[in-house]
Amino acid sequence: MNPVPAVEVNQLWTAYPGHPPVLQGLDLRVEVGQHLGVIGPNGAGKTTLFLTLCGLLPPCSGQVSLFGQPLRPGQFRPEVGLVFQDPNDQLFAPSVAEDVAFGLRNLARPEG
């Protein structure tokens, strides 16, 4: 019997709002303990894939599972993280307060 994979992606289609799909029919399986490098030119979809795996960019269609559990966009998954290469890209909200509140909201913590 095979153990549950760390990441399993089946027929993933992902697009940014108002744009055509970046990922089209992607299949991927990463076993627990396996190391994987994702390389490609700018615009190939690397960041789109990782934003989708982190739940920040919802898929248009397809299945994504992390450690055997279906991915739900916006759900906090402490075992999954994303660090941007450029620290200036870490801030994605219009203000620092909104950026800090994002994490608290994902943890369902009260604001204020």
N, CA, C and O atoms as CSV, one atom per row, in Angstrom:
chain,resi,resn,atom,element,x,y,z
A,1,MET,N,N,0.847,-1.190,0.000
A,1,MET,CA,C,0.000,0.000,0.000
A,1,MET,C,C,0.887,1.247,0.000
A,1,MET,O,O,1.799,1.354,0.821
A,2,ASN,N,N,0.633,2.185,-0.905
A,2,ASN,CA,C,1.413,3.408,-0.997
A,2,ASN,C,C,0.950,4.416,0.043
A,2,ASN,O,O,-0.250,4.548,0.284
A,3,PRO,N,N,1.898,5.138,0.671
A,3,PRO,CA,C,1.493,6.192,1.594
A,3,PRO,C,C,0.852,7.354,0.833
A,3,PRO,O,O,0.995,7.467,-0.384
A,4,VAL,N,N,0.162,8.194,1.552
A,4,VAL,CA,C,-0.483,9.375,0.964
A,4,VAL,C,C,0.607,10.340,0.505
A,4,VAL,O,O,1.537,10.617,1.262
A,5,PRO,N,N,0.510,10.856,-0.721
A,5,PRO,CA,C,1.535,11.802,-1.191
A,5,PRO,C,C,1.433,13.144,-0.466
A,5,PRO,O,O,0.370,13.509,0.036
A,6,ALA,N,N,2.545,13.868,-0.419
A,6,ALA,CA,C,2.541,15.209,0.173
A,6,ALA,C,C,1.699,16.151,-0.686
A,6,ALA,O,O,0.923,16.952,-0.165
A,7,VAL,N,N,1.859,16.048,-2.006
A,7,VAL,CA,C,1.122,16.891,-2.955
A,7,VAL,C,C,0.620,16.007,-4.082
A,7,VAL,O,O,1.369,15.208,-4.644
A,8,GLU,N,N,-0.646,16.160,-4.402
A,8,GLU,CA,C,-1.204,15.468,-5.564
A,8,GLU,C,C,-2.094,16.444,-6.321
A,8,GLU,O,O,-3.040,17.005,-5.768
A,9,VAL,N,N,-1.774,16.632,-7.590
A,9,VAL,CA,C,-2.490,17.568,-8.456
A,9,VAL,C,C,-2.973,16.781,-9.671
A,9,VAL,O,O,-2.192,16.092,-10.328
A,10,ASN,N,N,-4.269,16.892,-9.961
A,10,ASN,CA,C,-4.851,16.192,-11.108
A,10,ASN,C,C,-5.632,17.165,-11.976
A,10,ASN,O,O,-6.594,17.790,-11.529
A,11,GLN,N,N,-5.195,17.280,-13.232
A,11,GLN,CA,C,-5.888,18.107,-14.233
A,11,GLN,C,C,-6.169,19.522,-13.717
A,11,GLN,O,O,-7.293,20.015,-13.821
A,12,LEU,N,N,-5.146,20.167,-13.163
A,12,LEU,CA,C,-5.279,21.512,-12.597
A,12,LEU,C,C,-5.285,22.570,-13.695
A,12,LEU,O,O,-4.392,22.618,-14.541
A,13,TRP,N,N,-6.295,23.402,-13.660
A,13,TRP,CA,C,-6.395,24.580,-14.520
A,13,TRP,C,C,-6.485,25.777,-13.586
A,13,TRP,O,O,-7.356,25.824,-12.717
A,14,THR,N,N,-5.584,26.750,-13.762
A,14,THR,CA,C,-5.574,27.939,-12.913
A,14,THR,C,C,-5.388,29.167,-13.785
A,14,THR,O,O,-4.581,29.175,-14.715
A,15,ALA,N,N,-6.161,30.218,-13.462
A,15,ALA,CA,C,-6.061,31.483,-14.194
A,15,ALA,C,C,-6.180,32.632,-13.205
A,15,ALA,O,O,-6.823,32.509,-12.162
A,16,TYR,N,N,-5.558,33.736,-13.541
A,16,TYR,CA,C,-5.757,34.961,-12.775
A,16,TYR,C,C,-7.067,35.582,-13.248
A,16,TYR,O,O,-7.410,35.462,-14.424
A,17,PRO,N,N,-7.799,36.238,-12.363
A,17,PRO,CA,C,-9.100,36.810,-12.748
A,17,PRO,C,C,-8.996,37.687,-13.998
A,17,PRO,O,O,-8.149,38.576,-14.088
A,18,GLY,N,N,-9.870,37.413,-14.945
A,18,GLY,CA,C,-9.924,38.197,-16.176
A,18,GLY,C,C,-8.859,37.843,-17.209
A,18,GLY,O,O,-8.706,38.553,-18.204
A,19,HIS,N,N,-8.114,36.745,-16.985
A,19,HIS,CA,C,-7.053,36.347,-17.904
A,19,HIS,C,C,-7.219,34.881,-18.292
A,19,HIS,O,O,-7.884,34.125,-17.584
A,20,PRO,N,N,-6.622,34.474,-19.406
A,20,PRO,CA,C,-6.706,33.063,-19.801
A,20,PRO,C,C,-5.906,32.184,-18.831
A,20,PRO,O,O,-5.053,32.688,-18.101
A,21,PRO,N,N,-6.175,30.886,-18.822
A,21,PRO,CA,C,-5.470,29.983,-17.909
A,21,PRO,C,C,-3.955,29.999,-18.102
A,21,PRO,O,O,-3.453,30.043,-19.225
A,22,VAL,N,N,-3.246,29.962,-16.979
A,22,VAL,CA,C,-1.791,29.854,-16.988
A,22,VAL,C,C,-1.406,28.378,-16.918
A,22,VAL,O,O,-0.559,27.912,-17.680
A,23,LEU,N,N,-2.031,27.655,-16.005
A,23,LEU,CA,C,-1.814,26.211,-15.883
A,23,LEU,C,C,-2.971,25.512,-16.565
A,23,LEU,O,O,-4.133,25.839,-16.321
A,24,GLN,N,N,-2.657,24.552,-17.416
A,24,GLN,CA,C,-3.696,23.881,-18.195
A,24,GLN,C,C,-3.499,22.368,-18.133
A,24,GLN,O,O,-2.625,21.817,-18.801
A,25,GLY,N,N,-4.324,21.706,-17.321
A,25,GLY,CA,C,-4.294,20.248,-17.248
A,25,GLY,C,C,-3.065,19.683,-16.565
A,25,GLY,O,O,-2.591,18.611,-16.940
A,26,LEU,N,N,-2.534,20.389,-15.561
A,26,LEU,CA,C,-1.316,19.963,-14.876
A,26,LEU,C,C,-1.572,18.775,-13.961
A,26,LEU,O,O,-2.524,18.780,-13.181
A,27,ASP,N,N,-0.722,17.760,-14.057
A,27,ASP,CA,C,-0.707,16.612,-13.151
A,27,ASP,C,C,0.640,16.607,-12.442
A,27,ASP,O,O,1.680,16.797,-13.073
A,28,LEU,N,N,0.623,16.389,-11.123
A,28,LEU,CA,C,1.848,16.375,-10.338
A,28,LEU,C,C,1.629,15.536,-9.092
A,28,LEU,O,O,0.574,15.598,-8.461
A,29,ARG,N,N,2.633,14.756,-8.749
A,29,ARG,CA,C,2.584,13.968,-7.509
A,29,ARG,C,C,3.958,14.064,-6.855
A,29,ARG,O,O,4.974,13.751,-7.475
A,30,VAL,N,N,3.980,14.499,-5.602
A,30,VAL,CA,C,5.210,14.607,-4.826
A,30,VAL,C,C,5.026,13.772,-3.571
A,30,VAL,O,O,4.126,14.015,-2.767
A,31,GLU,N,N,5.893,12.788,-3.422
A,31,GLU,CA,C,5.804,11.897,-2.264
A,31,GLU,C,C,6.389,12.564,-1.020
A,31,GLU,O,O,7.245,13.442,-1.129
A,32,VAL,N,N,5.937,12.156,0.142
A,32,VAL,CA,C,6.487,12.640,1.400
A,32,VAL,C,C,7.981,12.313,1.415
A,32,VAL,O,O,8.370,11.180,1.130
A,33,GLY,N,N,8.817,13.297,1.745
A,33,GLY,CA,C,10.259,13.108,1.792
A,33,GLY,C,C,10.965,13.315,0.464
A,33,GLY,O,O,12.194,13.371,0.425
A,34,GLN,N,N,10.224,13.427,-0.611
A,34,GLN,CA,C,10.807,13.648,-1.934
A,34,GLN,C,C,11.179,15.117,-2.087
A,34,GLN,O,O,10.472,15.990,-1.583
A,35,HIS,N,N,12.263,15.394,-2.765
A,35,HIS,CA,C,12.681,16.763,-3.067
A,35,HIS,C,C,12.396,17.037,-4.528
A,35,HIS,O,O,12.635,16.191,-5.390
A,36,LEU,N,N,11.885,18.227,-4.801
A,36,LEU,CA,C,11.499,18.576,-6.163
A,36,LEU,C,C,11.938,19.996,-6.464
A,36,LEU,O,O,11.701,20.902,-5.665
A,37,GLY,N,N,12.563,20.196,-7.585
A,37,GLY,CA,C,12.900,21.529,-8.054
A,37,GLY,C,C,11.995,21.869,-9.225
A,37,GLY,O,O,11.785,21.045,-10.115
A,38,VAL,N,N,11.461,23.078,-9.225
A,38,VAL,CA,C,10.597,23.523,-10.316
A,38,VAL,C,C,11.337,24.656,-11.020
A,38,VAL,O,O,11.580,25.713,-10.437
A,39,ILE,N,N,11.689,24.419,-12.275
A,39,ILE,CA,C,12.436,25.419,-13.038
A,39,ILE,C,C,11.709,25.724,-14.334
A,39,ILE,O,O,10.934,24.911,-14.838
A,40,GLY,N,N,11.967,26.883,-14.854
A,40,GLY,CA,C,11.373,27.270,-16.124
A,40,GLY,C,C,11.546,28.757,-16.340
A,40,GLY,O,O,11.906,29.484,-15.413
A,41,PRO,N,N,11.295,29.215,-17.549
A,41,PRO,CA,C,11.455,30.642,-17.844
A,41,PRO,C,C,10.372,31.476,-17.178
A,41,PRO,O,O,9.362,30.949,-16.711
A,42,ASN,N,N,10.595,32.783,-17.141
A,42,ASN,CA,C,9.563,33.695,-16.635
A,42,ASN,C,C,8.276,33.465,-17.408
A,42,ASN,O,O,8.289,33.324,-18.631
A,43,GLY,N,N,7.177,33.430,-16.692
A,43,GLY,CA,C,5.881,33.251,-17.331
A,43,GLY,C,C,5.477,31.806,-17.542
A,43,GLY,O,O,4.423,31.542,-18.121
A,44,ALA,N,N,6.291,30.860,-17.086
A,44,ALA,CA,C,5.984,29.443,-17.298
A,44,ALA,C,C,4.901,28.919,-16.350
A,44,ALA,O,O,4.306,27.875,-16.614
A,45,GLY,N,N,4.641,29.632,-15.248
A,45,GLY,CA,C,3.598,29.208,-14.324
A,45,GLY,C,C,4.090,28.710,-12.975
A,45,GLY,O,O,3.305,28.175,-12.192
A,46,LYS,N,N,5.380,28.877,-12.690
A,46,LYS,CA,C,5.930,28.400,-11.418
A,46,LYS,C,C,5.256,29.079,-10.231
A,46,LYS,O,O,4.780,28.400,-9.321
A,47,THR,N,N,5.211,30.397,-10.230
A,47,THR,CA,C,4.593,31.137,-9.129
A,47,THR,C,C,3.107,30.849,-9.063
A,47,THR,O,O,2.549,30.728,-7.973
A,48,THR,N,N,2.463,30.738,-10.202
A,48,THR,CA,C,1.034,30.412,-10.232
A,48,THR,C,C,0.783,29.072,-9.559
A,48,THR,O,O,-0.169,28.933,-8.791
A,49,LEU,N,N,1.625,28.088,-9.839
A,49,LEU,CA,C,1.486,26.780,-9.194
A,49,LEU,C,C,1.607,26.903,-7.683
A,49,LEU,O,O,0.776,26.367,-6.951
A,50,PHE,N,N,2.626,27.598,-7.211
A,50,PHE,CA,C,2.829,27.694,-5.768
A,50,PHE,C,C,1.750,28.527,-5.095
A,50,PHE,O,O,1.355,28.216,-3.971
A,51,LEU,N,N,1.263,29.572,-5.745
A,51,LEU,CA,C,0.150,30.341,-5.176
A,51,LEU,C,C,-1.105,29.472,-5.070
A,51,LEU,O,O,-1.881,29.609,-4.124
A,52,THR,N,N,-1.298,28.586,-6.034
A,52,THR,CA,C,-2.440,27.670,-5.997
A,52,THR,C,C,-2.264,26.642,-4.889
A,52,THR,O,O,-3.209,26.364,-4.150
A,53,LEU,N,N,-1.057,26.067,-4.759
A,53,LEU,CA,C,-0.808,25.067,-3.726
A,53,LEU,C,C,-0.931,25.648,-2.320
A,53,LEU,O,O,-1.256,24.929,-1.375
A,54,CYS,N,N,-0.673,26.943,-2.182
A,54,CYS,CA,C,-0.811,27.597,-0.875
A,54,CYS,C,C,-2.236,28.061,-0.610
A,54,CYS,O,O,-2.529,28.553,0.480
A,55,GLY,N,N,-3.119,27.916,-1.578
A,55,GLY,CA,C,-4.504,28.326,-1.389
A,55,GLY,C,C,-4.752,29.801,-1.612
A,55,GLY,O,O,-5.831,30.301,-1.295
A,56,LEU,N,N,-3.766,30.513,-2.154
A,56,LEU,CA,C,-3.930,31.946,-2.384
A,56,LEU,C,C,-4.599,32.255,-3.723
A,56,LEU,O,O,-5.216,33.308,-3.886
A,57,LEU,N,N,-4.476,31.340,-4.671
A,57,LEU,CA,C,-5.090,31.508,-5.988
A,57,LEU,C,C,-5.946,30.272,-6.251
A,57,LEU,O,O,-5.405,29.184,-6.443
A,58,PRO,N,N,-7.267,30.418,-6.263
A,58,PRO,CA,C,-8.116,29.236,-6.428
A,58,PRO,C,C,-8.026,28.644,-7.830
A,58,PRO,O,O,-7.938,29.379,-8.813
A,59,PRO,N,N,-8.048,27.330,-7.920
A,59,PRO,CA,C,-8.023,26.697,-9.241
A,59,PRO,C,C,-9.350,26.900,-9.967
A,59,PRO,O,O,-10.402,27.012,-9.338
A,60,CYS,N,N,-9.288,26.946,-11.284
A,60,CYS,CA,C,-10.515,27.002,-12.097
A,60,CYS,C,C,-11.172,25.627,-12.123
A,60,CYS,O,O,-12.394,25.505,-12.046
A,61,SER,N,N,-10.338,24.594,-12.234
A,61,SER,CA,C,-10.836,23.220,-12.203
A,61,SER,C,C,-9.679,22.297,-11.874
A,61,SER,O,O,-8.514,22.696,-11.892
A,62,GLY,N,N,-10.025,21.062,-11.574
A,62,GLY,CA,C,-9.022,20.072,-11.227
A,62,GLY,C,C,-9.036,19.788,-9.735
A,62,GLY,O,O,-9.793,20.393,-8.976
A,63,GLN,N,N,-8.197,18.868,-9.338
A,63,GLN,CA,C,-8.109,18.433,-7.949
A,63,GLN,C,C,-6.719,18.721,-7.400
A,63,GLN,O,O,-5.715,18.442,-8.056
A,64,VAL,N,N,-6.663,19.283,-6.185
A,64,VAL,CA,C,-5.399,19.493,-5.483
A,64,VAL,C,C,-5.565,18.936,-4.082
A,64,VAL,O,O,-6.492,19.311,-3.365
A,65,SER,N,N,-4.667,18.040,-3.688
A,65,SER,CA,C,-4.681,17.475,-2.338
A,65,SER,C,C,-3.317,17.660,-1.705
A,65,SER,O,O,-2.288,17.477,-2.356
A,66,LEU,N,N,-3.315,18.024,-0.432
A,66,LEU,CA,C,-2.098,18.159,0.345
A,66,LEU,C,C,-2.169,17.178,1.498
A,66,LEU,O,O,-3.057,17.277,2.345
A,67,PHE,N,N,-1.250,16.237,1.538
A,67,PHE,CA,C,-1.222,15.202,2.574
A,67,PHE,C,C,-2.562,14.478,2.672
A,67,PHE,O,O,-3.037,14.169,3.765
A,68,GLY,N,N,-3.164,14.214,1.508
A,68,GLY,CA,C,-4.396,13.452,1.437
A,68,GLY,C,C,-5.669,14.237,1.688
A,68,GLY,O,O,-6.760,13.669,1.631
A,69,GLN,N,N,-5.556,15.526,1.964
A,69,GLN,CA,C,-6.725,16.362,2.218
A,69,GLN,C,C,-6.937,17.325,1.061
A,69,GLN,O,O,-5.981,17.947,0.597
A,70,PRO,N,N,-8.182,17.464,0.581
A,70,PRO,CA,C,-8.440,18.400,-0.523
A,70,PRO,C,C,-8.090,19.830,-0.120
A,70,PRO,O,O,-8.362,20.263,1.000
A,71,LEU,N,N,-7.490,20.541,-1.046
A,71,LEU,CA,C,-7.144,21.944,-0.818
A,71,LEU,C,C,-8.412,22.791,-0.847
A,71,LEU,O,O,-9.247,22.645,-1.740
A,72,ARG,N,N,-8.546,23.667,0.126
A,72,ARG,CA,C,-9.631,24.638,0.145
A,72,ARG,C,C,-8.990,26.019,0.140
A,72,ARG,O,O,-8.336,26.391,1.114
A,73,PRO,N,N,-9.165,26.797,-0.950
A,73,PRO,CA,C,-8.536,28.116,-1.033
A,73,PRO,C,C,-8.861,28.969,0.190
A,73,PRO,O,O,-10.006,29.040,0.635
A,74,GLY,N,N,-7.821,29.615,0.721
A,74,GLY,CA,C,-7.968,30.466,1.888
A,74,GLY,C,C,-7.829,29.734,3.211
A,74,GLY,O,O,-7.710,30.371,4.257
A,75,GLN,N,N,-7.842,28.403,3.184
A,75,GLN,CA,C,-7.703,27.626,4.412
A,75,GLN,C,C,-6.252,27.673,4.878
A,75,GLN,O,O,-5.334,27.518,4.072
A,76,PHE,N,N,-6.045,27.885,6.168
A,76,PHE,CA,C,-4.699,27.914,6.722
A,76,PHE,C,C,-4.157,26.498,6.818
A,76,PHE,O,O,-4.777,25.631,7.433
A,77,ARG,N,N,-3.016,26.267,6.219
A,77,ARG,CA,C,-2.336,24.969,6.268
A,77,ARG,C,C,-0.933,25.214,6.801
A,77,ARG,O,O,-0.061,25.612,6.028
A,78,PRO,N,N,-0.676,24.996,8.080
A,78,PRO,CA,C,0.633,25.334,8.656
A,78,PRO,C,C,1.790,24.555,8.049
A,78,PRO,O,O,2.938,24.984,8.165
A,79,GLU,N,N,1.522,23.423,7.406
A,79,GLU,CA,C,2.595,22.636,6.810
A,79,GLU,C,C,2.999,23.146,5.429
A,79,GLU,O,O,3.928,22.611,4.823
A,80,VAL,N,N,2.313,24.173,4.925
A,80,VAL,CA,C,2.607,24.721,3.599
A,80,VAL,C,C,2.924,26.201,3.751
A,80,VAL,O,O,2.193,26.936,4.414
A,81,GLY,N,N,4.007,26.629,3.141
A,81,GLY,CA,C,4.384,28.038,3.205
A,81,GLY,C,C,4.978,28.500,1.900
A,81,GLY,O,O,5.413,27.694,1.078
A,82,LEU,N,N,4.992,29.790,1.718
A,82,LEU,CA,C,5.533,30.383,0.499
A,82,LEU,C,C,6.320,31.621,0.896
A,82,LEU,O,O,5.799,32.504,1.578
A,83,VAL,N,N,7.560,31.685,0.473
A,83,VAL,CA,C,8.400,32.850,0.711
A,83,VAL,C,C,8.787,33.392,-0.654
A,83,VAL,O,O,9.307,32.661,-1.497
A,84,PHE,N,N,8.533,34.660,-0.863
A,84,PHE,CA,C,8.858,35.273,-2.146
A,84,PHE,C,C,10.350,35.550,-2.238
A,84,PHE,O,O,11.006,35.812,-1.230
A,85,GLN,N,N,10.880,35.491,-3.452
A,85,GLN,CA,C,12.300,35.727,-3.677
A,85,GLN,C,C,12.662,37.170,-3.356
A,85,GLN,O,O,13.725,37.428,-2.793
A,86,ASP,N,N,11.804,38.103,-3.702
A,86,ASP,CA,C,12.032,39.525,-3.453
A,86,ASP,C,C,11.232,39.930,-2.216
A,86,ASP,O,O,10.004,39.857,-2.243
A,87,PRO,N,N,11.892,40.357,-1.123
A,87,PRO,CA,C,11.155,40.693,0.096
A,87,PRO,C,C,10.131,41.803,-0.100
A,87,PRO,O,O,9.172,41.895,0.667
A,88,ASN,N,N,10.316,42.650,-1.113
A,88,ASN,CA,C,9.313,43.689,-1.360
A,88,ASN,C,C,7.993,43.099,-1.833
A,88,ASN,O,O,6.952,43.749,-1.741
A,89,ASP,N,N,8.032,41.858,-2.345
A,89,ASP,CA,C,6.807,41.203,-2.794
A,89,ASP,C,C,6.041,40.545,-1.646
A,89,ASP,O,O,4.918,40.082,-1.843
A,90,GLN,N,N,6.628,40.499,-0.461
A,90,GLN,CA,C,5.961,39.867,0.675
A,90,GLN,C,C,4.676,40.615,1.031
A,90,GLN,O,O,3.694,39.999,1.446
A,91,LEU,N,N,4.680,41.907,0.874
A,91,LEU,CA,C,3.497,42.695,1.186
A,91,LEU,C,C,2.590,42.710,-0.038
A,91,LEU,O,O,2.995,43.155,-1.112
A,92,PHE,N,N,1.366,42.222,0.127
A,92,PHE,CA,C,0.464,42.164,-1.021
A,92,PHE,C,C,-0.810,42.960,-0.804
A,92,PHE,O,O,-1.596,43.132,-1.735
A,93,ALA,N,N,-1.026,43.451,0.414
A,93,ALA,CA,C,-2.207,44.259,0.697
A,93,ALA,C,C,-1.837,45.744,0.547
A,93,ALA,O,O,-0.659,46.100,0.526
A,94,PRO,N,N,-2.857,46.597,0.443
A,94,PRO,CA,C,-2.564,48.022,0.239
A,94,PRO,C,C,-1.956,48.712,1.460
A,94,PRO,O,O,-1.429,49.817,1.333
A,95,SER,N,N,-2.015,48.081,2.647
A,95,SER,CA,C,-1.430,48.685,3.844
A,95,SER,C,C,-0.810,47.596,4.714
A,95,SER,O,O,-1.140,46.418,4.579
A,96,VAL,N,N,0.090,47.999,5.605
A,96,VAL,CA,C,0.710,47.045,6.529
A,96,VAL,C,C,-0.348,46.422,7.428
A,96,VAL,O,O,-0.295,45.224,7.705
A,97,ALA,N,N,-1.305,47.216,7.885
A,97,ALA,CA,C,-2.374,46.695,8.754
A,97,ALA,C,C,-3.157,45.587,8.057
A,97,ALA,O,O,-3.477,44.575,8.681
A,98,GLU,N,N,-3.471,45.761,6.774
A,98,GLU,CA,C,-4.196,44.733,6.023
A,98,GLU,C,C,-3.332,43.485,5.831
A,98,GLU,O,O,-3.831,42.361,5.875
A,99,ASP,N,N,-2.037,43.695,5.619
A,99,ASP,CA,C,-1.125,42.569,5.468
A,99,ASP,C,C,-1.069,41.726,6.745
A,99,ASP,O,O,-1.129,40.498,6.679
A,100,VAL,N,N,-0.956,42.367,7.882
A,100,VAL,CA,C,-0.908,41.664,9.173
A,100,VAL,C,C,-2.256,41.006,9.459
A,100,VAL,O,O,-2.304,39.882,9.957
A,101,ALA,N,N,-3.334,41.691,9.150
A,101,ALA,CA,C,-4.674,41.154,9.410
A,101,ALA,C,C,-4.959,39.910,8.579
A,101,ALA,O,O,-5.739,39.056,8.999
A,102,PHE,N,N,-4.340,39.794,7.407
A,102,PHE,CA,C,-4.575,38.637,6.546
A,102,PHE,C,C,-4.274,37.334,7.282
A,102,PHE,O,O,-5.088,36.411,7.265
A,103,GLY,N,N,-3.127,37.256,7.920
A,103,GLY,CA,C,-2.753,36.052,8.663
A,103,GLY,C,C,-3.705,35.763,9.801
A,103,GLY,O,O,-4.086,34.614,10.022
A,104,LEU,N,N,-4.089,36.799,10.523
A,104,LEU,CA,C,-5.020,36.619,11.643
A,104,LEU,C,C,-6.389,36.155,11.163
A,104,LEU,O,O,-7.023,35.314,11.800
A,105,ARG,N,N,-6.840,36.699,10.050
A,105,ARG,CA,C,-8.127,36.274,9.505
A,105,ARG,C,C,-8.098,34.805,9.096
A,105,ARG,O,O,-9.071,34.082,9.309
A,106,ASN,N,N,-6.983,34.359,8.506
A,106,ASN,CA,C,-6.868,32.964,8.111
A,106,ASN,C,C,-6.823,32.025,9.318
A,106,ASN,O,O,-7.174,30.850,9.210
A,107,LEU,N,N,-6.397,32.540,10.446
A,107,LEU,CA,C,-6.395,31.752,11.688
A,107,LEU,C,C,-7.709,31.902,12.447
A,107,LEU,O,O,-7.875,31.336,13.527
A,108,ALA,N,N,-8.650,32.670,11.876
A,108,ALA,CA,C,-9.957,32.944,12.490
A,108,ALA,C,C,-9.784,33.621,13.848
A,108,ALA,O,O,-10.549,33.352,14.774
A,109,ARG,N,N,-8.803,34.484,13.972
A,109,ARG,CA,C,-8.571,35.237,15.208
A,109,ARG,C,C,-9.373,36.529,15.161
A,109,ARG,O,O,-9.564,37.103,14.089
A,110,PRO,N,N,-9.846,36.993,16.321
A,110,PRO,CA,C,-10.589,38.253,16.332
A,110,PRO,C,C,-9.676,39.422,16.019
A,110,PRO,O,O,-8.501,39.431,16.386
A,111,GLU,N,N,-10.230,40.396,15.343
A,111,GLU,CA,C,-9.466,41.600,15.023
A,111,GLU,C,C,-9.659,42.622,16.122
A,111,GLU,O,O,-10.664,42.620,16.833
A,112,GLY,N,N,-8.661,43.503,16.247
A,112,GLY,CA,C,-8.813,44.595,17.187
A,112,GLY,C,C,-7.995,44.531,18.362
A,112,GLY,O,O,-8.064,45.420,19.211
